[in-house]
Amino acid sequence: MKIVIIAGGQGTRIASVNSEIPKAMIPVEGKPIIEREVELAKRYGHTDFIFITGHLGEHIRHYFGDGSRWGVHIDYFQETQPLGTAGALAYLQEQLTDDFFVLYGDTIVDIDMDAMLAFHHRHNADATLFVHPNDHPYDSDIVELSEDGRVKQMHIKPHPEGLVTHNMVNASLFIFSPRVLTMIECGVKSHIEKDILPRCLTAGMQLYGYVSFEYIKDMGTPDRYEAVCSDVRTGIPVRRNRCHPRPAIFLDRDGTITEEVHLLHDASQLRLIEGAAEAIRHINASDYLAIIVTNQPVIARNLCSLEELDHIHATLETKLGLERAYVNAIYYCPHHPDSGYPEERKEYKIKCECRKPAPGMLLQAAHDWNIDLSRSYMIGDSERDTEAGERAGCLKSIRIKTNEPGALLRAVDEILHQG
């Protein structure tokens, strides 16, 4: 399987770091970024590369040669004019006859490539996008996904005012089938996100979003470059690879993150508790995942639909995103065991294993994201929450006072201080 690395950008935003070499060759802790990408791919058995080069591309060719020093083979495509992130791919159709990875050469990434490829094959996708939540969705390209991961819509920045969506952002790492290449015009400057992916959607191609919380960051500005160097120095990218179990801080929703409203069933009722976004920001900056687990009997009682609950959660993620915070995932239980309510939905009136204090939501999250429950915490405002954490095997469950400003922040900071 071929790995295409797009390394033709001029790097004008990061020129103050080093303007004499291509940005893909700027060293992070003594090693060029693009070399780290080669080493990652080789770790997963991929040894056939195509480098797309442009401005100062001779530096890349001189450093890597044919790739034999790394035990890989490298071919080159040198742009004679800027073609954007997609334009050069149109010239590679004879070489890219099977599915292939596409990476940007200014990105530090450490992911389980086997897992992403398995997802791509399982869905027989034409294109698979690596997607994740981030702390600045308002100026990122947002991807709307169906329940099974199919891309429904893309919101390319800048967004229309008042956009409410889940925080799921394109991270600019892809697997493409050769069909995608038919959407690219030779000799015309074009971009994968802005031009090609929307064109694929319009053509009815099967695009999927591979959701992962592994490490992927570009270093296109001096500030981002310094942050990436610090992360590499402290081993964060490796620790966040999916193959390594991670701890989580599980969070109740109502009364813990958002103000308790009896049977909240409309997004207009949702308010963040003071300090909640800051608490989640602190989790985001740590090695812990931030995962909401919430009982939502409003579904069983037919006070709102699944679509309306999804909009409530999209509103929550949008509000958090504006505060530069994000949750990695939201799990909810739609069930309620007691019957007899008017207009109730009988299919949800069951005794289940997901409604807290049962541990089902936590156990499912642990399965989905390779979470080490023995190093994880549960924070909520009721005995149901703390019992669910204990039954799931969390290291500790912490109960806070309902709707208390700053309570979640104090609990999170206590956990992180201990860690």
Residue, then its C-alpha position, 0 to 999 in steps of 0.5 A: m500500500k502506498i503512502v503519499i506525503i504532500a510536502g509542497g507547501q511554502g510554509t509562509r506562516i512558519a517562516s520565522v522558525n526556518s525559511e531556508i528549508p521546506k516546512a516538512m523538513i523543519p526538525v522536531e526534537g532533532k528529526p524532520i517532521i516528514e521523517r517521523e511520518v516515514e518511521l510511523a508508516k514503516r512501523y505498520g509495514h508500509t514501505d512504498f512512498i510518494f513524496i509530492t514536493g514543491h518549494l525547496g523540494e530539493h532539500i527533501r530529495h537530497y535528505f531522503g534519496d531513494g529511501s533505502r537508508w530507512g528501509v523504504h522506497i521513495d518516488y517523487f513528484q516535483e510540482t513546477q507550479p503550486l497545485g494545492t493539496a490535491g492538484a498533484l494527485a491527478y498526475l499519479q493515477e497510473q501509480l495509485t491503482d490501489d487504496f492509499f494513505v495521504l498525509y500532510g508533511d507538516t503534521i506530527v502524527d502517531i496513530d494505529m494505521d492498521a485500525m484506520l485501514a481496517f475501518h476503511h475496508r470494513h465500510n468499503a469506503d471510497a475515502t476515509l477521513f481521520v476525524h476528532p474533536n478539537d479545542h477550536p472547532y469554530d475555525s476548523d473544517i467540521v464533518e457531520l457523520s451518520e451513526d455508522g460513520r458515513v460523512k453526511q455533510m462538511h462545513i468548510k471554514p469559515h462557518p455561517e454564524g450560529l452553526v450548531t454541530h457536533n465537534m468533529v473535525n477533519a484532521s487532514l489524514f486520509i485513505f483514498s481509493p483510486r476513484v477519488l483521483t477521477m475528481i481531480e483535474c490535471g493542471v488545476k490548483s485544488h484542495i482536498e478539503k475545499d474542492i475534492l471531498p465536497r465533489c466526491l459527496t456530490a457524486g455519491m461516493q462513500l465517504y466515512g469518518y474514522v473517529s479517533f483520539e490519537y495524536i495528530k497536530d500540524m505545526g504550521t505556525p510558530d506557536r503550534y511548532e513550539a507546542v508540538c516540540s513540547d509534546v514530542r519531548t514529553g512522549i504524548p504522541v506515543r502515549r495516545n496511540r490507540c494501542h496503548p490503554r488510556p484513562a478517562i474521566f467520566l462525567d455526568r451531564d445534568g447538574t455536573i456540566t450543565e444546569e439541572v433542569h427537570l427532564l430537559h428536552d429542548a436545547s434552549q434549556l441548556r446552560l453550562i455551569e460556571g467552571a465546567a468548560e474550564a474543567i473540561r479544558h484541563i482534562n483535554a490538556s491531560d492524558y485523560l479522555a473526557i467522556i459524558v455518560t448520562n441517563q436520558p429518560v426523556i426518550a422513553r417518556n417521549l418528551c423528545s426524539l432521538e434527533e432532538l436529543d442529538h441536537i441538544h448534545a450538538t448544542l452542548e458541544t458547540k457551547l464547549g467549543l466556543e470555550r475551547a473545550y471538548v468532550n471525546a464522546i457522549y454516551y446516553c441511556p434512553h431507557h426508563p424501567d417504570s411504565g405508566y406515563p402518558e405517551e411513553r415509548k414502550e420499546y424503551k420501557i425496559k430494565c437495561e444494563c446502561r442506565k446508571p447506577a448500572p455500569g453499561m455506558l462506562l463499560q461500552a466506552a472502555h471497549d470502544w476507546n481502549i480505556d483503562l478503567s482501573r486508572s479512570y474516574m467518575i464525577g457526578d452529582s448523585e449516588r447513581d453516578t458514583e455507584a456506576g463508577e464503582r461497579a465499572g471498576c473505576l479507581k475512584s468516584i467523586r460526588i459533587k453538589t448539583n449545579e454548584p459553580g466551580a465544583l467540577l473544576r475543583a474535582v478535576d483539578e484534584i484528580l490531575h494534581q494527584g496524577 
